[in-house]
């Protein structure tokens, strides 16, 4: 089955729920609920999560693999954010700086 995005960027789970195998229906319903709960809170999930949801529904990866992939991506983002915070050059206002210039 083709898992396309609808106009709001959410996966169309109905096709799997109506026509999928029992395991696909169950996984699609779980993803639809989870993503719907995010939407209720005003949050939109990433394209990466939608891709993982699709792969999980298709049975290509398990939910444990989804969790591990999300943890890995989060760790990479955290390391990048930390790196950027250490390498960012901040301008120092000479009037407000005690020494008058950055070190």
VMD Tcl script that builds the backbone (N, CA, C; Angstrom):
set m [mol new atoms 309]
animate dup $m
set s [atomselect $m all]
$s set {name element resname resid chain x y z} {
  {N N UNK 1 A 0.829 -1.189 0.000}
  {CA C UNK 1 A 0.000 0.000 0.000}
  {C C UNK 1 A 0.865 1.240 0.000}
  {N N UNK 2 A 0.373 2.245 -0.616}
  {CA C UNK 2 A 1.100 3.504 -0.675}
  {C C UNK 2 A 0.654 4.388 0.479}
  {N N UNK 3 A 1.590 4.823 1.283}
  {CA C UNK 3 A 1.284 5.652 2.444}
  {C C UNK 3 A 1.613 7.087 2.073}
  {N N UNK 4 A 0.621 7.836 1.617}
  {CA C UNK 4 A 0.874 9.208 1.191}
  {C C UNK 4 A 0.524 10.186 2.298}
  {N N UNK 5 A 1.119 11.366 2.204}
  {CA C UNK 5 A 0.808 12.435 3.142}
  {C C UNK 5 A -0.398 13.189 2.618}
  {N N UNK 6 A -1.259 13.599 3.525}
  {CA C UNK 6 A -2.370 14.433 3.102}
  {C C UNK 6 A -1.951 15.889 3.188}
  {N N UNK 7 A -2.887 16.799 2.946}
  {CA C UNK 7 A -2.543 18.216 2.857}
  {C C UNK 7 A -1.997 18.796 4.152}
  {N N UNK 8 A -2.249 18.182 5.297}
  {CA C UNK 8 A -1.744 18.688 6.573}
  {C C UNK 8 A -0.409 18.072 6.967}
  {N N UNK 9 A 0.158 17.235 6.113}
  {CA C UNK 9 A 1.437 16.623 6.422}
  {C C UNK 9 A 1.326 15.376 7.281}
  {N N UNK 10 A 0.128 14.902 7.502}
  {CA C UNK 10 A -0.055 13.687 8.293}
  {C C UNK 10 A -0.240 12.510 7.352}
  {N N UNK 11 A 0.198 11.364 7.789}
  {CA C UNK 11 A 0.028 10.171 6.975}
  {C C UNK 11 A -1.444 9.803 6.893}
  {N N UNK 12 A -1.818 9.248 5.785}
  {CA C UNK 12 A -3.179 8.773 5.609}
  {C C UNK 12 A -3.247 7.340 6.133}
  {N N UNK 13 A -3.724 7.196 7.346}
  {CA C UNK 13 A -3.782 5.888 7.983}
  {C C UNK 13 A -5.017 5.095 7.572}
  {N N UNK 14 A -6.020 5.775 7.042}
  {CA C UNK 14 A -7.286 5.116 6.730}
  {C C UNK 14 A -7.125 3.949 5.765}
  {N N UNK 15 A -6.234 4.100 4.796}
  {CA C UNK 15 A -6.039 3.034 3.812}
  {C C UNK 15 A -5.574 1.745 4.499}
  {N N UNK 16 A -4.657 1.885 5.440}
  {CA C UNK 16 A -4.186 0.707 6.182}
  {C C UNK 16 A -5.272 0.174 7.100}
  {N N UNK 17 A -6.006 1.057 7.725}
  {CA C UNK 17 A -7.042 0.626 8.666}
  {C C UNK 17 A -8.160 -0.111 7.922}
  {N N UNK 18 A -8.498 0.355 6.714}
  {CA C UNK 18 A -9.557 -0.291 5.932}
  {C C UNK 18 A -9.079 -1.550 5.207}
  {N N UNK 19 A -7.861 -1.484 4.635}
  {CA C UNK 19 A -7.457 -2.543 3.720}
  {C C UNK 19 A -6.214 -3.317 4.136}
  {N N UNK 20 A -5.560 -2.895 5.168}
  {CA C UNK 20 A -4.313 -3.539 5.550}
  {C C UNK 20 A -4.520 -4.871 6.232}
  {N N UNK 21 A -3.428 -5.565 6.384}
  {CA C UNK 21 A -3.438 -6.812 7.145}
  {C C UNK 21 A -3.703 -6.464 8.608}
  {N N UNK 22 A -4.139 -7.424 9.422}
  {CA C UNK 22 A -4.472 -7.120 10.816}
  {C C UNK 22 A -3.357 -6.398 11.581}
  {N N UNK 23 A -2.115 -6.830 11.414}
  {CA C UNK 23 A -1.005 -6.181 12.122}
  {C C UNK 23 A -0.810 -4.748 11.631}
  {N N UNK 24 A -0.971 -4.535 10.330}
  {CA C UNK 24 A -0.855 -3.183 9.777}
  {C C UNK 24 A -1.973 -2.292 10.294}
  {N N UNK 25 A -3.172 -2.827 10.362}
  {CA C UNK 25 A -4.305 -2.044 10.883}
  {C C UNK 25 A -4.043 -1.615 12.315}
  {N N UNK 26 A -3.562 -2.545 13.104}
  {CA C UNK 26 A -3.292 -2.251 14.516}
  {C C UNK 26 A -2.212 -1.170 14.661}
  {N N UNK 27 A -1.129 -1.321 13.911}
  {CA C UNK 27 A -0.047 -0.334 13.991}
  {C C UNK 27 A -0.500 1.024 13.451}
  {N N UNK 28 A -1.252 1.031 12.364}
  {CA C UNK 28 A -1.728 2.287 11.784}
  {C C UNK 28 A -2.647 3.016 12.756}
  {N N UNK 29 A -3.521 2.287 13.418}
  {CA C UNK 29 A -4.411 2.901 14.400}
  {C C UNK 29 A -3.620 3.484 15.562}
  {N N UNK 30 A -2.611 2.762 16.028}
  {CA C UNK 30 A -1.778 3.266 17.133}
  {C C UNK 30 A -1.049 4.544 16.719}
  {N N UNK 31 A -0.493 4.566 15.513}
  {CA C UNK 31 A 0.203 5.772 15.033}
  {C C UNK 31 A -0.771 6.926 14.852}
  {N N UNK 32 A -1.958 6.634 14.332}
  {CA C UNK 32 A -2.945 7.702 14.122}
  {C C UNK 32 A -3.321 8.341 15.454}
  {N N UNK 33 A -3.518 7.525 16.477}
  {CA C UNK 33 A -3.853 8.050 17.808}
  {C C UNK 33 A -2.693 8.867 18.363}
  {N N UNK 34 A -1.481 8.323 18.282}
  {CA C UNK 34 A -0.311 9.018 18.840}
  {C C UNK 34 A -0.082 10.365 18.165}
  {N N UNK 35 A -0.159 10.390 16.847}
  {CA C UNK 35 A 0.058 11.640 16.115}
  {C C UNK 35 A -1.104 12.592 16.344}
  {N N UNK 36 A -2.302 12.047 16.468}
  {CA C UNK 36 A -3.465 12.880 16.771}
  {C C UNK 36 A -3.350 13.549 18.128}
  {N N UNK 37 A -2.810 12.848 19.112}
  {CA C UNK 37 A -2.606 13.441 20.437}
  {C C UNK 37 A -1.595 14.586 20.368}
  {N N UNK 38 A -0.591 14.434 19.533}
  {CA C UNK 38 A 0.369 15.526 19.344}
  {C C UNK 38 A -0.333 16.741 18.736}
  {N N UNK 39 A -1.189 16.490 17.757}
  {CA C UNK 39 A -1.917 17.580 17.101}
  {C C UNK 39 A -2.844 18.305 18.073}
  {N N UNK 40 A -3.462 17.551 18.980}
  {CA C UNK 40 A -4.339 18.177 19.984}
  {C C UNK 40 A -3.558 19.177 20.820}
  {N N UNK 41 A -2.287 18.869 21.073}
  {CA C UNK 41 A -1.431 19.776 21.841}
  {C C UNK 41 A -0.807 20.859 20.974}
  {N N UNK 42 A -1.222 20.925 19.713}
  {CA C UNK 42 A -0.701 21.957 18.826}
  {C C UNK 42 A 0.666 21.634 18.250}
  {N N UNK 43 A 1.063 20.374 18.314}
  {CA C UNK 43 A 2.376 19.964 17.826}
  {C C UNK 43 A 2.237 19.234 16.498}
  {N N UNK 44 A 3.207 19.420 15.636}
  {CA C UNK 44 A 3.238 18.697 14.373}
  {C C UNK 44 A 4.475 17.823 14.367}
  {N N UNK 45 A 4.313 16.573 14.013}
  {CA C UNK 45 A 5.431 15.641 14.019}
  {C C UNK 45 A 6.309 15.879 12.800}
  {N N UNK 46 A 7.560 15.442 12.911}
  {CA C UNK 46 A 8.528 15.642 11.827}
  {C C UNK 46 A 8.283 14.661 10.685}
  {N N UNK 47 A 8.821 15.029 9.533}
  {CA C UNK 47 A 8.771 14.116 8.389}
  {C C UNK 47 A 9.516 12.827 8.708}
  {N N UNK 48 A 10.573 12.939 9.508}
  {CA C UNK 48 A 11.349 11.756 9.886}
  {C C UNK 48 A 10.473 10.787 10.683}
  {N N UNK 49 A 9.704 11.297 11.623}
  {CA C UNK 49 A 8.820 10.423 12.396}
  {C C UNK 49 A 7.764 9.795 11.492}
  {N N UNK 50 A 7.229 10.560 10.567}
  {CA C UNK 50 A 6.241 10.014 9.640}
  {C C UNK 50 A 6.849 8.893 8.798}
  {N N UNK 51 A 8.102 9.079 8.396}
  {CA C UNK 51 A 8.797 8.034 7.635}
  {C C UNK 51 A 8.960 6.773 8.487}
  {N N UNK 52 A 9.353 6.956 9.747}
  {CA C UNK 52 A 9.502 5.800 10.637}
  {C C UNK 52 A 8.157 5.123 10.885}
  {N N UNK 53 A 7.106 5.910 11.038}
  {CA C UNK 53 A 5.760 5.339 11.237}
  {C C UNK 53 A 5.375 4.484 10.038}
  {N N UNK 54 A 5.621 5.007 8.858}
  {CA C UNK 54 A 5.310 4.264 7.629}
  {C C UNK 54 A 6.079 2.942 7.589}
  {N N UNK 55 A 7.383 2.996 7.873}
  {CA C UNK 55 A 8.203 1.786 7.866}
  {C C UNK 55 A 7.734 0.785 8.921}
  {N N UNK 56 A 7.294 1.305 10.083}
  {CA C UNK 56 A 6.782 0.427 11.135}
  {C C UNK 56 A 5.467 -0.223 10.717}
  {N N UNK 57 A 4.567 0.554 10.158}
  {CA C UNK 57 A 3.281 0.016 9.715}
  {C C UNK 57 A 3.492 -1.053 8.650}
  {N N UNK 58 A 4.441 -0.825 7.761}
  {CA C UNK 58 A 4.743 -1.791 6.706}
  {C C UNK 58 A 5.421 -3.040 7.251}
  {N N UNK 59 A 5.864 -2.997 8.511}
  {CA C UNK 59 A 6.526 -4.148 9.105}
  {C C UNK 59 A 8.011 -4.213 8.794}
  {N N UNK 60 A 8.567 -3.130 8.269}
  {CA C UNK 60 A 9.988 -3.100 7.909}
  {C C UNK 60 A 10.877 -2.893 9.134}
  {N N UNK 61 A 10.350 -2.198 10.142}
  {CA C UNK 61 A 11.078 -2.010 11.398}
  {C C UNK 61 A 10.101 -2.164 12.558}
  {N N UNK 62 A 10.626 -2.580 13.698}
  {CA C UNK 62 A 9.786 -2.757 14.887}
  {C C UNK 62 A 9.655 -1.433 15.631}
  {N N UNK 63 A 8.750 -1.386 16.580}
  {CA C UNK 63 A 8.590 -0.179 17.391}
  {C C UNK 63 A 9.851 0.059 18.223}
  {N N UNK 64 A 10.515 -1.009 18.641}
  {CA C UNK 64 A 11.780 -0.847 19.375}
  {C C UNK 64 A 12.837 -0.182 18.498}
  {N N UNK 65 A 12.857 -0.547 17.217}
  {CA C UNK 65 A 13.799 0.092 16.289}
  {C C UNK 65 A 13.433 1.561 16.072}
  {N N UNK 66 A 12.140 1.856 16.005}
  {CA C UNK 66 A 11.695 3.249 15.875}
  {C C UNK 66 A 12.218 4.054 17.061}
  {N N UNK 67 A 12.031 3.520 18.253}
  {CA C UNK 67 A 12.475 4.222 19.466}
  {C C UNK 67 A 13.979 4.435 19.435}
  {N N UNK 68 A 14.725 3.416 19.054}
  {CA C UNK 68 A 16.192 3.523 19.008}
  {C C UNK 68 A 16.635 4.557 17.969}
  {N N UNK 69 A 16.015 4.548 16.806}
  {CA C UNK 69 A 16.362 5.526 15.768}
  {C C UNK 69 A 16.053 6.948 16.219}
  {N N UNK 70 A 14.945 7.131 16.922}
  {CA C UNK 70 A 14.605 8.465 17.428}
  {C C UNK 70 A 15.597 8.913 18.501}
  {N N UNK 71 A 16.012 7.978 19.362}
  {CA C UNK 71 A 17.009 8.316 20.383}
  {C C UNK 71 A 18.336 8.705 19.741}
  {N N UNK 72 A 18.741 7.969 18.710}
  {CA C UNK 72 A 19.991 8.272 18.012}
  {C C UNK 72 A 19.924 9.651 17.366}
  {N N UNK 73 A 18.805 9.944 16.728}
  {CA C UNK 73 A 18.671 11.254 16.081}
  {C C UNK 73 A 18.665 12.371 17.115}
  {N N UNK 74 A 17.988 12.143 18.229}
  {CA C UNK 74 A 17.957 13.149 19.292}
  {C C UNK 74 A 19.358 13.389 19.851}
  {N N UNK 75 A 20.127 12.319 20.029}
  {CA C UNK 75 A 21.495 12.456 20.537}
  {C C UNK 75 A 22.356 13.252 19.556}
  {N N UNK 76 A 22.204 12.987 18.269}
  {CA C UNK 76 A 22.959 13.733 17.253}
  {C C UNK 76 A 22.589 15.209 17.281}
  {N N UNK 77 A 21.289 15.489 17.391}
  {CA C UNK 77 A 20.846 16.883 17.448}
  {C C UNK 77 A 21.376 17.573 18.696}
  {N N UNK 78 A 21.385 16.857 19.815}
  {CA C UNK 78 A 21.895 17.432 21.066}
  {C C UNK 78 A 23.374 17.752 20.948}
  {N N UNK 79 A 24.131 16.825 20.343}
  {CA C UNK 79 A 25.575 17.062 20.169}
  {C C UNK 79 A 25.813 18.249 19.246}
  {N N UNK 80 A 25.036 18.355 18.186}
  {CA C UNK 80 A 25.176 19.479 17.257}
  {C C UNK 80 A 24.826 20.789 17.953}
  {N N UNK 81 A 23.751 20.778 18.705}
  {CA C UNK 81 A 23.344 21.987 19.426}
  {C C UNK 81 A 24.422 22.406 20.427}
  {N N UNK 82 A 24.983 21.434 21.135}
  {CA C UNK 82 A 26.050 21.721 22.097}
  {C C UNK 82 A 27.269 22.287 21.376}
  {N N UNK 83 A 27.641 21.681 20.260}
  {CA C UNK 83 A 28.787 22.154 19.482}
  {C C UNK 83 A 28.562 23.588 19.020}
  {N N UNK 84 A 27.377 23.851 18.498}
  {CA C UNK 84 A 27.081 25.192 18.006}
  {C C UNK 84 A 27.086 26.222 19.132}
  {N N UNK 85 A 26.646 25.827 20.310}
  {CA C UNK 85 A 26.629 26.779 21.425}
  {C C UNK 85 A 28.055 27.104 21.877}
  {N N UNK 86 A 28.980 26.147 21.753}
  {CA C UNK 86 A 30.366 26.405 22.137}
  {C C UNK 86 A 31.137 27.167 21.069}
  {N N UNK 87 A 30.735 27.038 19.822}
  {CA C UNK 87 A 31.482 27.680 18.746}
  {C C UNK 87 A 30.868 29.002 18.298}
  {N N UNK 88 A 29.742 29.350 18.854}
  {CA C UNK 88 A 29.080 30.589 18.459}
  {C C UNK 88 A 29.914 31.782 18.921}
  {N N UNK 89 A 30.107 32.718 18.036}
  {CA C UNK 89 A 30.838 33.938 18.369}
  {C C UNK 89 A 29.806 34.996 18.724}
  {N N UNK 90 A 29.916 35.491 19.893}
  {CA C UNK 90 A 28.972 36.498 20.339}
  {C C UNK 90 A 29.627 37.868 20.327}
  {N N UNK 91 A 28.917 38.828 19.833}
  {CA C UNK 91 A 29.416 40.195 19.825}
  {C C UNK 91 A 29.307 40.753 21.237}
  {N N UNK 92 A 30.306 41.484 21.633}
  {CA C UNK 92 A 30.314 42.088 22.955}
  {C C UNK 92 A 30.201 43.599 22.777}
  {N N UNK 93 A 29.265 44.175 23.476}
  {CA C UNK 93 A 29.084 45.622 23.433}
  {C C UNK 93 A 30.188 46.268 24.258}
  {N N UNK 94 A 31.061 47.083 23.647}
  {CA C UNK 94 A 32.172 47.669 24.391}
  {C C UNK 94 A 31.725 48.581 25.529}
  {N N UNK 95 A 30.569 49.138 25.418}
  {CA C UNK 95 A 30.089 50.022 26.481}
  {C C UNK 95 A 29.670 49.207 27.695}
  {N N UNK 96 A 29.044 48.057 27.463}
  {CA C UNK 96 A 28.575 47.238 28.587}
  {C C UNK 96 A 29.635 46.253 29.071}
  {N N UNK 97 A 30.677 46.034 28.318}
  {CA C UNK 97 A 31.729 45.142 28.730}
  {C C UNK 97 A 32.687 45.858 29.670}
  {N N UNK 98 A 33.064 45.201 30.737}
  {CA C UNK 98 A 33.996 45.834 31.700}
  {C C UNK 98 A 35.338 46.102 31.066}
  {N N UNK 99 A 35.752 45.235 30.158}
  {CA C UNK 99 A 37.056 45.397 29.555}
  {C C UNK 99 A 36.974 46.183 28.256}
  {N N UNK 100 A 35.788 46.349 27.722}
  {CA C UNK 100 A 35.641 47.155 26.526}
  {C C UNK 100 A 35.810 46.410 25.226}
  {N N UNK 101 A 36.258 45.165 25.272}
  {CA C UNK 101 A 36.395 44.382 24.049}
  {C C UNK 101 A 36.393 42.898 24.394}
  {N N UNK 102 A 36.015 42.072 23.404}
  {CA C UNK 102 A 36.011 40.628 23.670}
  {C C UNK 102 A 37.420 40.099 23.789}
  {N N UNK 103 A 37.556 39.032 24.525}
  {CA C UNK 103 A 38.875 38.410 24.723}
  {C C UNK 103 A 39.179 37.512 23.552}
}
mol reanalyze $m
mol bondsrecalc $m
mol representation Tube
mol addrep $m
